[in-house]
Amino acid sequence: MVEYEQRAMIEAEDKYTFRQSTQISMQTGLIGHLRADMDTDGNGFFSSWFDFREELKTDEFKAELDEVINSLREEGDILHNRKALAKYCYSTPQSKMQEEPGYYGVRVDTEKYAYLLRLNPDKGEYNLYCYCYRRDWLDQHLKDAEKGIRFIDSHYKELFRIPDGGKIKIRYSWNEERVRTCRYIDNYHVEIGNNLYHICEFAELVEHGGHTCEPVRDNLPERCHSTYETNVKSVSDFANEYGKKKGAVSEKER
């Protein structure tokens, strides 16, 4: 019988129970994910599996996943039926996802793998998404992402940092503003909205276009924001010219 540890997920882990970009999924060792609902009466378990990296879906992993899910479905555990799932969710407020109302997160760790469960106890919804990772790869990425995402000028001077999943506001030179969610890739690369950038590449695009950029931080006064300063007066269509960079946006699968 496989041994595992089970706990409520922390906020930094919540986003990894949704579909990520290819870059993040590769770095975190995503194998694939399981989706399930408990039928109209709350006692069924209809599941579908979605591959990401088949080469990581070894016989060892498949056997362990079956054992973990079957264990969680035993009487008295969280996936036994929708009533048991609801009981766990509503009695464990620390598992409630801060940015995703209606969802609850549980992490199950074995020696080699991490199973991140996104739970929804409501009838008519998928009640379970289980994203399966190589534990060592995921933990290393989470540790690295704790450093935050650096924003620099074109001379590598650091202007500000935001947490992984934080947002920036871009003020374009044609008086348009856009807020973009940012994801940590590594110390030198970042996903901004739909696009993947080297941090110096993004700084140069902002400066050369005559735009400014600042972090979006809740409950902080405006004077805490940092901006890119530039004397460039020309106006270029930043979005159209640079909007086709490589890198896929993180989509939240419902």
CORFEN-V210279 format. One record per residue. N is the residue number from 1. PSI is psi in whole degrees, -180 to 180 (none if undefined). D_LAST is the distance of its C-alpha to the last C-alpha in whole Angstrom. Layout:
n | psi | d_last
N | PSI | D_LAST
N | PSI | D_LAST
This chain:
n | psi | d_last
1 | 132 | 32
2 | 140 | 30
3 | 138 | 30
4 | 159 | 27
5 | 140 | 27
6 | 134 | 24
7 | 164 | 23
8 | 141 | 21
9 | 151 | 19
10 | 164 | 20
11 | -38 | 19
12 | -23 | 19
13 | -18 | 17
14 | -43 | 14
15 | -19 | 13
16 | 8 | 13
17 | 15 | 11
18 | 164 | 8
19 | 131 | 9
20 | 174 | 13
21 | 165 | 16
22 | -41 | 18
23 | -49 | 21
24 | -41 | 19
25 | -39 | 18
26 | -44 | 21
27 | -32 | 23
28 | -4 | 21
29 | 37 | 22
30 | 129 | 18
31 | -41 | 19
32 | -173 | 16
33 | 154 | 13
34 | 136 | 13
35 | 137 | 10
36 | 151 | 12
37 | 160 | 12
38 | 24 | 16
39 | 173 | 17
40 | -31 | 18
41 | -5 | 21
42 | 5 | 19
43 | -3 | 21
44 | -178 | 20
45 | 89 | 18
46 | 117 | 16
47 | 155 | 15
48 | 143 | 14
49 | 140 | 15
50 | 116 | 14
51 | 148 | 17
52 | -56 | 17
53 | 98 | 21
54 | -30 | 23
55 | -19 | 26
56 | -8 | 25
57 | 71 | 24
58 | 167 | 27
59 | -36 | 29
60 | -46 | 29
61 | -46 | 25
62 | -42 | 24
63 | -40 | 27
64 | -43 | 26
65 | -46 | 22
66 | -42 | 23
67 | -41 | 26
68 | -49 | 23
69 | -44 | 21
70 | -36 | 24
71 | -43 | 25
72 | -17 | 22
73 | -4 | 22
74 | 157 | 26
75 | 132 | 27
76 | -10 | 27
77 | 175 | 24
78 | -25 | 21
79 | 15 | 19
80 | -46 | 22
81 | 179 | 20
82 | -30 | 18
83 | -44 | 21
84 | -37 | 22
85 | -46 | 18
86 | -40 | 19
87 | -44 | 22
88 | -49 | 21
89 | -47 | 18
90 | -16 | 21
91 | 1 | 24
92 | 73 | 22
93 | -25 | 22
94 | -15 | 22
95 | -6 | 19
96 | 131 | 17
97 | 130 | 15
98 | -39 | 17
99 | -1 | 14
100 | 85 | 11
101 | 137 | 12
102 | -9 | 12
103 | 151 | 11
104 | 145 | 14
105 | 135 | 15
106 | 136 | 17
107 | 132 | 19
108 | 122 | 21
109 | 132 | 24
110 | -174 | 26
111 | -38 | 29
112 | -25 | 28
113 | 155 | 24
114 | 131 | 21
115 | 114 | 18
116 | 114 | 15
117 | 125 | 14
118 | 120 | 11
119 | 142 | 12
120 | 115 | 11
121 | 3 | 14
122 | 141 | 13
123 | 140 | 14
124 | -3 | 12
125 | 159 | 9
126 | 125 | 8
127 | -18 | 11
128 | 132 | 11
129 | 126 | 9
130 | 108 | 13
131 | 128 | 13
132 | 127 | 17
133 | 155 | 19
134 | 120 | 23
135 | -43 | 24
136 | -37 | 27
137 | -44 | 25
138 | -46 | 22
139 | -37 | 25
140 | -42 | 27
141 | -43 | 24
142 | -41 | 23
143 | -45 | 27
144 | -39 | 27
145 | -19 | 25
146 | -22 | 26
147 | -22 | 29
148 | 174 | 27
149 | 123 | 27
150 | 138 | 30
151 | 128 | 31
152 | 170 | 35
153 | -180 | 37
154 | -8 | 39
155 | 14 | 41
156 | 18 | 39
157 | 126 | 40
158 | 131 | 37
159 | -43 | 36
160 | 169 | 33
161 | 151 | 30
162 | 157 | 26
163 | 159 | 24
164 | 128 | 21
165 | -1 | 18
166 | 179 | 21
167 | 152 | 22
168 | 157 | 25
169 | 123 | 26
170 | 124 | 28
171 | 109 | 31
172 | 157 | 32
173 | -15 | 36
174 | 23 | 35
175 | 36 | 34
176 | 144 | 31
177 | 141 | 28
178 | 138 | 25
179 | 132 | 22
180 | 136 | 21
181 | 140 | 19
182 | 142 | 20
183 | 139 | 20
184 | 130 | 23
185 | -59 | 24
186 | -169 | 27
187 | -16 | 30
188 | 1 | 31
189 | 148 | 27
190 | 145 | 24
191 | 127 | 21
192 | 108 | 22
193 | -122 | 19
194 | -8 | 19
195 | 152 | 22
196 | 130 | 24
197 | 149 | 27
198 | 142 | 30
199 | -32 | 31
200 | -36 | 34
201 | -45 | 33
202 | -42 | 31
203 | -43 | 34
204 | -39 | 36
205 | -41 | 34
206 | -49 | 34
207 | -46 | 37
208 | -27 | 39
209 | -7 | 36
210 | 27 | 38
211 | 174 | 35
212 | 162 | 34
213 | 139 | 31
214 | 156 | 30
215 | 150 | 28
216 | 112 | 26
217 | 123 | 27
218 | 142 | 26
219 | 22 | 29
220 | 143 | 32
221 | 157 | 34
222 | -31 | 34
223 | -12 | 37
224 | -10 | 35
225 | 146 | 34
226 | 153 | 35
227 | 160 | 35
228 | 129 | 36
229 | 138 | 40
230 | 149 | 41
231 | 5 | 44
232 | 131 | 43
233 | -15 | 44
234 | 150 | 42
235 | 121 | 39
236 | 152 | 37
237 | 89 | 33
238 | -44 | 31
239 | -45 | 28
240 | -38 | 29
241 | -34 | 32
242 | 13 | 29
243 | -1 | 26
244 | 30 | 26
245 | 159 | 26
246 | 151 | 25
247 | 135 | 21
248 | 146 | 18
249 | 149 | 15
250 | 122 | 13
251 | 138 | 9
252 | 116 | 6
253 | 126 | 4
254 | none | 0
